[in-house]
């Protein structure tokens, strides 16, 4: 008679196996339809994640339902490594996103962001040319600034200053306030950067394909957005850790049942 822990592990792994199918399908869809650097960057990790979940689920399912102690042992070993890695990533995410906050500028409704306010590890990642090329492509392909320019095409200057902007809109779609450029519209600003020491004022361009995409403020805006996302992911990871620990505990019970019934790795004692 199959024990409760074996049945429960089997059910959980059927669910994760079914979950892996749309993940793999999404990765294949990206590989066939992806036309931007951002989409191409995502496709391989998505496919790899889907196949990893699929293989682990099969190992756990066969190990529990067929009482194969070897497969169940491999499943538990992978689960243990996953728990450790997830725990380490969660701690790491909280540590590297501990620094960095937006700065209020005058009476404006939006904040501005400085690259130096963030952890050196994050700064190093976005300052690396190859990394920033991919991130810049993602920001541009998302049409964040293009949509801001269209939505606020006829907005008045004071209304724009009172507008709430996202960190990326604030850092990438307009020049920093210290440049003292004259407002024309949301993504067009005129002025002479002479007299300022902020390099972003020299990087700004009214060319809609350039804007402030190569500014330090844009990189800081991306990090501010990343910080918010990582904090949310870290909280989700805590919930996932609790779930994985419960599954791991049930799996240990199933492995003990298999070892009792069949001996270590499926061979009965004395056979």
C-alpha positions as CSV (number, residue, x, y, z in Angstrom):
1,X,0.0,0.0,0.0
2,X,1.4,3.3,-1.1
3,X,1.7,5.6,1.9
4,X,0.3,9.1,2.2
5,X,3.7,10.9,1.8
6,X,4.3,9.0,-1.5
7,X,0.9,10.0,-2.8
8,X,1.3,13.6,-1.7
9,X,4.8,13.9,-3.4
10,X,3.3,12.3,-6.5
11,X,0.4,14.9,-6.7
12,X,2.8,17.8,-6.1
13,X,5.1,16.7,-8.8
14,X,2.2,16.2,-11.3
15,X,1.3,19.8,-10.7
16,X,4.9,21.1,-11.2
17,X,5.2,18.8,-14.3
18,X,2.1,20.5,-15.8
19,X,3.5,23.9,-14.8
20,X,6.7,23.2,-16.8
21,X,4.8,22.7,-20.1
22,X,3.6,26.3,-20.5
23,X,7.0,27.6,-19.4
24,X,8.8,25.5,-22.1
25,X,6.1,26.6,-24.6
26,X,6.7,30.2,-23.7
27,X,10.4,29.9,-24.2
28,X,9.9,28.2,-27.6
29,X,7.4,31.0,-28.6
30,X,10.0,33.6,-27.7
31,X,12.7,31.8,-29.7
32,X,10.4,31.8,-32.8
33,X,8.8,35.2,-32.4
34,X,11.5,37.2,-30.5
35,X,12.8,40.0,-32.7
36,X,14.4,42.3,-30.1
37,X,17.6,41.8,-28.0
38,X,15.4,41.8,-24.8
39,X,13.2,38.9,-26.0
40,X,16.2,36.9,-27.3
41,X,18.0,37.5,-23.9
42,X,15.0,35.9,-22.1
43,X,14.3,32.8,-24.3
44,X,17.2,30.5,-23.2
45,X,16.8,31.0,-19.4
46,X,13.0,30.4,-19.8
47,X,13.5,27.1,-21.8
48,X,16.2,25.9,-19.4
49,X,14.0,26.6,-16.4
50,X,11.1,24.7,-18.0
51,X,13.2,21.6,-18.7
52,X,14.8,21.8,-15.2
53,X,11.3,21.8,-13.6
54,X,10.2,19.0,-15.9
55,X,13.1,16.7,-15.2
56,X,13.0,17.3,-11.4
57,X,9.2,16.6,-11.4
58,X,9.6,13.4,-13.3
59,X,12.3,12.2,-10.9
60,X,10.1,13.0,-7.9
61,X,7.0,11.5,-9.5
62,X,8.6,8.2,-10.5
63,X,10.6,8.0,-7.3
64,X,7.5,8.4,-5.1
65,X,4.9,6.4,-7.1
66,X,7.2,3.6,-8.2
67,X,9.1,3.5,-4.9
68,X,12.4,4.1,-6.7
69,X,14.7,5.2,-3.9
70,X,17.5,6.2,-6.2
71,X,15.4,8.7,-8.2
72,X,13.8,10.0,-5.0
73,X,17.3,10.5,-3.5
74,X,18.3,12.5,-6.6
75,X,15.1,14.5,-6.3
76,X,15.7,15.3,-2.6
77,X,19.4,16.2,-3.4
78,X,18.3,18.7,-6.1
79,X,15.5,20.1,-3.8
80,X,18.1,20.6,-1.0
81,X,20.4,22.5,-3.4
82,X,17.5,24.6,-4.7
83,X,16.4,25.5,-1.1
84,X,20.0,26.6,-0.2
85,X,20.4,28.6,-3.5
86,X,17.0,30.2,-3.0
87,X,17.8,31.1,0.6
88,X,21.2,32.6,-0.4
89,X,19.6,34.6,-3.3
90,X,16.9,36.0,-1.0
91,X,19.5,37.2,1.5
92,X,21.7,38.6,-1.4
93,X,18.7,40.4,-2.9
94,X,17.9,42.2,0.4
95,X,21.6,43.1,0.9
96,X,22.3,44.6,-2.6
97,X,19.0,46.5,-2.7
98,X,19.4,48.0,0.8
99,X,20.8,51.2,-0.6
100,X,19.4,53.7,-3.0
101,X,16.3,56.0,-2.7
102,X,14.9,58.6,-5.0
103,X,15.5,62.3,-4.3
104,X,12.7,64.8,-4.2
105,X,13.4,67.8,-6.5
106,X,11.7,71.0,-5.4
107,X,8.0,70.8,-5.5
108,X,7.9,68.3,-8.3
109,X,5.7,65.3,-8.3
110,X,8.5,62.9,-9.4
111,X,11.8,61.9,-7.9
112,X,15.2,61.8,-9.5
113,X,17.8,59.1,-9.0
114,X,21.6,59.1,-8.8
115,X,23.7,56.1,-9.7
116,X,26.1,56.6,-6.8
117,X,23.4,56.0,-4.3
118,X,23.2,52.3,-5.1
119,X,25.4,49.4,-4.1
120,X,28.7,49.0,-5.8
121,X,27.7,45.6,-7.1
122,X,24.7,46.9,-8.9
123,X,26.6,49.9,-10.2
124,X,29.3,47.6,-11.6
125,X,26.6,45.5,-13.4
126,X,25.0,48.4,-15.2
127,X,28.3,50.2,-16.0
128,X,29.5,47.2,-17.9
129,X,29.1,48.0,-21.5
130,X,27.8,44.6,-22.7
131,X,25.2,44.5,-19.9
132,X,24.0,48.1,-20.4
133,X,23.6,47.5,-24.2
134,X,21.1,44.7,-23.4
135,X,19.3,46.7,-20.7
136,X,19.2,49.8,-22.9
137,X,17.6,47.7,-25.7
138,X,15.0,46.4,-23.2
139,X,14.1,49.9,-22.0
140,X,13.9,51.2,-25.6
141,X,11.9,48.2,-26.9
142,X,9.4,48.7,-24.0
143,X,8.6,52.1,-25.5
144,X,8.5,53.7,-22.1
145,X,9.7,57.1,-23.3
146,X,7.9,56.9,-26.6
147,X,4.6,56.4,-24.8
148,X,5.4,59.2,-22.3
149,X,6.0,61.5,-25.3
150,X,2.7,60.5,-26.9
151,X,0.6,60.6,-23.8
152,X,1.9,64.0,-22.7
153,X,2.3,65.6,-26.1
154,X,0.4,68.7,-25.3
155,X,1.0,68.9,-21.5
156,X,1.9,72.2,-19.9
157,X,5.2,72.7,-18.1
158,X,3.7,73.0,-14.6
159,X,1.4,70.0,-15.2
160,X,4.4,68.0,-16.2
161,X,6.4,69.0,-13.1
162,X,3.5,67.8,-10.9
163,X,3.2,64.5,-12.8
164,X,4.2,61.3,-11.1
165,X,6.9,59.6,-13.2
166,X,8.3,56.1,-12.8
167,X,12.0,55.8,-12.0
168,X,12.8,54.9,-15.7
169,X,10.7,57.7,-17.0
170,X,12.4,60.2,-14.7
171,X,15.9,58.9,-15.4
172,X,15.8,58.0,-19.1
173,X,13.1,60.2,-20.8
174,X,14.2,63.6,-19.6
175,X,17.4,65.4,-18.5
176,X,18.2,65.9,-14.8
177,X,16.8,69.1,-13.2
178,X,20.3,70.3,-12.5
179,X,20.8,70.9,-16.2
180,X,18.2,73.7,-16.1
181,X,17.0,72.9,-19.7
182,X,13.9,74.6,-21.0
183,X,10.8,72.4,-21.2
184,X,9.3,72.0,-24.6
185,X,7.4,68.7,-24.0
186,X,7.8,65.5,-22.0
187,X,10.8,64.3,-24.1
188,X,12.1,67.5,-25.7
189,X,14.2,69.9,-23.7
190,X,16.3,72.8,-25.0
191,X,19.3,74.3,-23.3
192,X,23.1,74.6,-23.1
193,X,24.9,72.3,-20.7
194,X,27.8,74.7,-20.3
195,X,28.5,75.6,-16.7
196,X,27.3,72.3,-15.2
197,X,29.5,69.4,-14.0
198,X,26.8,66.8,-14.4
199,X,27.9,64.6,-17.3
200,X,24.2,63.6,-17.9
201,X,23.6,67.2,-19.2
202,X,26.1,66.5,-22.0
203,X,24.6,63.0,-22.7
204,X,21.1,64.3,-23.2
205,X,19.8,64.5,-26.8
206,X,16.4,65.5,-28.2
207,X,16.9,62.6,-30.7
208,X,14.0,60.3,-29.6
209,X,16.2,57.3,-30.2
210,X,18.8,58.6,-27.7
211,X,17.2,60.9,-25.1
212,X,19.0,60.1,-21.8
213,X,19.4,56.4,-22.4
214,X,23.2,56.7,-21.9
215,X,22.9,58.9,-18.8
216,X,23.8,57.8,-15.3
217,X,20.4,58.9,-14.2
218,X,18.9,56.3,-16.6
219,X,21.0,53.6,-15.1
220,X,19.9,54.7,-11.7
221,X,16.3,54.7,-12.7
222,X,16.7,51.1,-14.0
223,X,18.3,50.1,-10.6
224,X,15.5,51.8,-8.7
225,X,13.0,49.8,-10.7
226,X,15.1,46.7,-10.2
227,X,15.3,47.3,-6.5
228,X,11.5,47.4,-6.2
229,X,11.1,44.2,-8.3
230,X,13.8,42.4,-6.3
231,X,12.2,43.3,-3.0
232,X,8.9,41.8,-4.3
233,X,10.7,38.7,-5.6
234,X,12.5,38.3,-2.3
235,X,9.2,38.3,-0.5
236,X,7.8,35.7,-3.0
237,X,11.0,33.7,-2.4
238,X,10.3,33.5,1.3
239,X,6.9,32.0,0.5
240,X,8.5,29.7,-2.0
241,X,11.1,28.6,0.6
242,X,8.4,27.7,3.1
243,X,6.6,25.6,0.4
244,X,9.8,23.9,-0.7
245,X,10.8,23.0,2.9
246,X,7.4,21.4,3.4
247,X,7.7,19.5,0.1
248,X,11.3,18.5,1.0
249,X,10.1,17.2,4.4
250,X,7.3,15.2,2.8
251,X,9.9,13.8,0.3
252,X,12.1,12.7,3.1
253,X,9.2,10.8,4.6
254,X,8.6,9.2,1.2
255,X,12.3,8.3,0.9
256,X,12.3,6.7,4.4
257,X,9.2,4.7,3.4
258,X,10.9,3.5,0.2
259,X,14.0,2.6,2.1
260,X,12.0,0.7,4.7
261,X,10.1,-1.2,2.1
262,X,12.8,-1.8,-0.5
263,X,16.1,-1.2,1.1
264,X,18.5,1.5,0.1
265,X,18.2,2.6,-3.6
266,X,15.5,0.0,-4.3
267,X,17.3,-3.2,-3.1
268,X,15.8,-5.1,-0.2
269,X,18.1,-5.9,2.6
270,X,19.4,-9.4,2.2
271,X,18.4,-9.7,-1.4
